[in-house]
Amino acid sequence: MAEPSVSRANLDAELEIAQPFGEALGWIFERLGPLVVAVTMTAPERKGLREQYRFEFSYDDFPSKPPLIDVVHPETRERNAPKCFPTGHGYFHGKARICAGWSRRAYKEEFSDGPHDDFKCATWKQHAEGVTTLAEMLQELWKGINQQGYQGRDS
């Protein structure tokens, strides 16, 4: 378990890199607490709409564990419901979580409904396929809502 001061220092360092990069792409960063940051991204137009997606990253126990990522509906503030998620990318497959080695909700040892009993938090970077920083995670999410297969918000 990581000390909160270590987790906070890690998040601060990660934000120094991710925030300027993301703001240049129009992302909105909001610090919600010492260990939590929200990032809102606007997807390209699909079906006449430009949907916004809000991702909240909790860095408690980081870097011992991957961040806890919630997807929050920007209007209703629902958390991790199907309508919070974009469609058309493998990370977003309707299971109320981002399914990736860099997302703690994918770990069955952390969440009873987590799909991966083969992932262990202690070795999360081995499951993360090289995606271990906030900037890299945000880039992956951005790619997911900007690729040709993106279909808009789940219903």
Secondary structure, DSSP 8 states (H G I E B T S, - for coil): ---HHHHHHHHHHHHHHHHHHHHHTT-EEEEEETTEEEEEEE---BTTB--EEEEEEE-TTTTTS--EEEEE-TTT--BS-GGGSEESBTTB-SSSSB-STT-GGGBTTT-TT-SBTT--GGGHHHHTTT--SHHHHHHHHHHHHHSTT--EE--
